[in-house]
Amino acid sequence: MARAARDLSTRHDSFSVKRFTPAIGGVVEGVDLSQELDDARIAEIRRALDEHLVLFFEDQHLTQRQQRDFAARFGELYIHPVYPTGDEVRELMLLEYDEKRRGNNDTWHSDVTYIETPPQASVLYSVEIPETGGDTLWLNTYLAYESLPAPIQRLAGELRASHSFAKAFTPERFRQYGIEHQLSGTYADNPPVSHPVVRTNAQTGRKSLFVNPTFTTYIEGLSHKESEAILSILFDHLYRPENQMRWRWRPNTVAFWDNRWAQHYALADYFPNRRRMRRATILGDRPT
C-alpha cells in the first residue's frame, strides 16, 4: 500500500508533512518524539494537526513515559475507568487483543464523548501489529457537515444529543476485564451528557458533526423514531468514503489525531492474532 495518495508535502520550520489523502491525514518526517521537544516544535506540530487532523510518525521508539510526556505537552491527560493502564504510568491505556479477547473498537467514534469535556486529541502508539489486518480508519467530520444540504445543516445546528458511557461499556465489557465489581460505581460516575449535534471551532468558525454511533444515544426533544431517522441521515454523511482514510500500521508508529474534528474505526479483522497498542488521551473543553 502506498504511503501517500499524492505527492504533496508541506514544509514546516523543522519537519515536513506529506498529505495522505485529500480529506485527512499527514505523514510527518523529521521528528523524533522520544526527544524533549521545545515549545516552538510543539506549536509546529499543533499547526500541522490543525491542518491534517491526524498525523503519523513512523519509526518511533517510545517508552511509556516518553509517550505520556509528549501527549502531556498538549494538555491534561484522561485516565480511563475501564481499560488497563500502563505499568509505568496510569495515563496510558493499554489496548491489547488476542485469541482470548477480540478487539472491540470496531465502530465509528470519537473518544470519550460521554464526558462534559471530551478529549481534544489522542496519541496512539503501535507496539505489536498482526501480519495482516488491524488497520485503523479516520474521517473528517468537517467535510461530513459541509456535505449536508443546507436545510439539514440548519436543522442539525438546532439540535442537541445525549452521549452515554453505558451504551458502549456494557456489563460484558466489564467482565472482559475482570472488573465487574466496579460497574455500578463507574456508571454512577459517568452519567449521560448533552452535546450539540453540530460543533463549532471557536478559532476558525468552521463547523463539524459531533455525533457517533458508539456513544450517541438519541437526539433530545424528539421521539425515538424521529431521532433514529435523523441520526441515520447524519451517520450516512459522516461515513462517506470521500471523508475517510485507512492506515496500515507498522510497529513503532504514532498516530496523533484531533478528536474534536475526526472520528476513527479500529478494524478487528485480525482475530485471533495479537495486536497491542498504547493510547494517551488529552482532555479538551466543552463543545459549543
N, C-alpha and C positions, 0 to 999 in steps of 0.2 A: 504494500500500500504506500502510495506517495505521501511524503510528509507535509506537502502543502498543495492546495488546489491550484494555485497560480503563483508565479514567481514575483511576489510583490513584498518588498521589505521596507520597514520604517526604521530609520536610524535615530537612536537616541544618543545622548552625550557619551554613554559608556557601554551601550549594548545595542543590538538590533533585534527586531521582531519581524518574523516572516508570517504574513497573513495565511491562515489555514483554510478558511472558506470565505466567500463574500459576506456571509451572515455573521460569523462568530469565530473566535479563536485566533491565537497567535503563538508561534514558537519562538522562544527567546534564546538568543545566542550571546554569550559573553558575560554571564553572571554565574558566580559560584555561591550558592545560598548557604554553604557551610561557613562562609566567612562573615565577619561582622560588617554589615553594610552601613555606610554613613547616611545622614538624613537626605542628602541630595539624591543618592541612588534609590532610596526608598521612595522618594517623591517621583522619580522617573518611572519606577515600577507601577506606582499608583496611577500615573497618567496612561501608561500602556494598558493597564487593566480597564480603565475607563473606556478606552478605545475598542479593545478586543473582547472584553467581558470574561474571557478565560485565557490564561497564559500557561504555556507548558515549558518547563525547564528540564531538559534531559541530561543524563549523565551526572546526576547529583548524588552525593553520598552523605546523608544526614543522620546524625544521632537523633534520638527523641528530643533531647534538649535543644539541639540546633533547629529542628523543625518548629518546636514550641517558640523559641526565641524569635525566629523570623516572623511567624504569624503574629506574635505579640507586638511587633513594631507597628501594626495597623489597628490595634485596639484590644479591648478586654476579651479574654477567651471564655468560651462556654464549656461547662462540664456536663456531659450528657448523663441523664439519670438512669439509662438502661445499658448502653454498650460498655464493655470492658474498657478500662483506661490503661495508659502506658505504665509499665513497671517503673519507669524513671520519673515521669511527670503525669499528673492527673489530667492535664489539659488536652492530652491526646486521646482520642477514642480509637479502639482497635477494631477493624473490620476484617475478620478472619473467617473464611468459609472453606469447607472441605466435604468429605463424604458423610460426615456426621451432622453438618449444619449447612444447609443450602443458602446461598445469597438471597437476601430479602429486600434489596433496594431497587428491584427491577420494576419500578413505577416512576412516572414523571413527578418531580417535586422540586421545590426549593427547600433547603434545610431549615428545620425548626421554626416553621411559620406559626406554630402553636403557642408562641410566647408573645408578649406585648411588643418586644423589641427584637424582631427576628434578625438573624445574622446578616452582616453586610457582606461577608466573604468566607470562603473555606480554603484550606491548604491541605491537599491530599497527596500522600507520598506512597509510591508503589514499592513494596518490599519483596513480594513474590507473586509472579504472574504465571497463569497457566500457558501451556504451549499454544493453545488456540482458545478463543473466546475470552470473555471478561472485559470486553470493550465498554467504554462509557460514552454516552451521547449527551450533548448540551444543546440548548436552543436559546435564541434571543427573544426575550419577552417584549422588548420594544417593538420589534418587527411584527410580532403577533398582534399587538394592539393596533399598530399602524395599518395593518392589512384588513382590519374590520371596516365594513361600511359605516359611513358617518352616523346614521341613525343608531346603530348598535353601539358605536363608541359613546354617543351621548347617553344612552340608556345605562351602559356599564359604568360610566362615570358617576352615576347617581346611586350606585348600589354598594352595599357592604356584605361581607360574607363571614361566616363563622369558621374558625380553624380549630381542629381538635387533636390533641395528643393521643387520645384514646382510639381515634379512628385507625391510626397506623400501629400503635403499640398495644396490641391486643393481649389478653392473658396468655395466649400461646407464645408470644414473643418473650414475655417474662419467664415462662417455663423454659424456653430455649436457653436462656442464660442462667437458669437456676436461682432466680431472684423473685419467686412468686410471693414471698413474704413482704416484698416492697410494693406490691401492686396498688393496694388501696391508698397508701400514703403518697405514692407518686402521682396517682390520678388526682388526689386532693390538691397536690402542689401545682398541678398543671391543668387548671380548668379551661374550657373553651375561651377563645378570644375573638374579637371582631376586628377585621381589617377591611380597608377599601378594596373593591374589586379592581380598580384602576389606581396604580401607584404612580406618583409624580416625583421625578428627580428634582430636588429643590435647587440644585446648582444650574441645571440646564433647562428645566421646564418640560423635558421630554417625558412622555407617559408610557406605561407598560401594563400588561395584565398581571395581576397578582393573585391568581387562584391556581390551585393544583389538586389533582385527584387524590393525593396521598393524605393531605391534612384538611382540605376544604370540605366541609360537610354540607352546607346549604347557604343559599342567599337569603339574607334576613328580610322579613316582611313579605315573603312570597309563599305560596303553597308548595308542597313537595313537588308536585307535577311541574309547576312553573319554574321552580328553582332548578330542577333537573334539566329542563329544556334549555334554559339559558346557559347553564354550565356546559352542556353538551356543545352548544354553538361556540362558546369561548375556548373550550378544550380543542375543538377541531381546528381553530385558527392557531392556537399555540403549537400544535404538533404537526403542522405542515412541514414537509421535508425541506422546503426553502428556508426555514428558520433554523435548521439544525446543522450540526457537525457530529462526526463519530471518530473517537480517538482509540487507536490500538496501542495499548500500554506496553512499555518495556520496564524491566526493573530499574529502580533508582531514578524515577521520573516524578516531578512535582507538577500537579495541576493546581493553579490558583485562580479561583473564579469568583465573580461578583454575584452573590446570592440574591441580590435585590432585582437584578435585570436579566438573570439567566436561570434556567432550570436544567436538571440533569436526570439521567436514567442509567443505572448501572446494570448491564446485562448479567444474568445469572446462568448463561448457557454453558458454562464450564463445569457444572456439577457432573460427577463427584470430585473433580480435581480441586486443587488447593489454590486459593487466592488470598493474599494478605496485604492490607493497606493500613495506613495511619492517617487520621484526619484531625486537624486543628480547626476550630470553628470560631470566627471572630464576630462578636456581638455588634449589632447595629443600633438603629434608632426606630422610633415608632413610624410605621408607614403613613403617608399622607397622600 
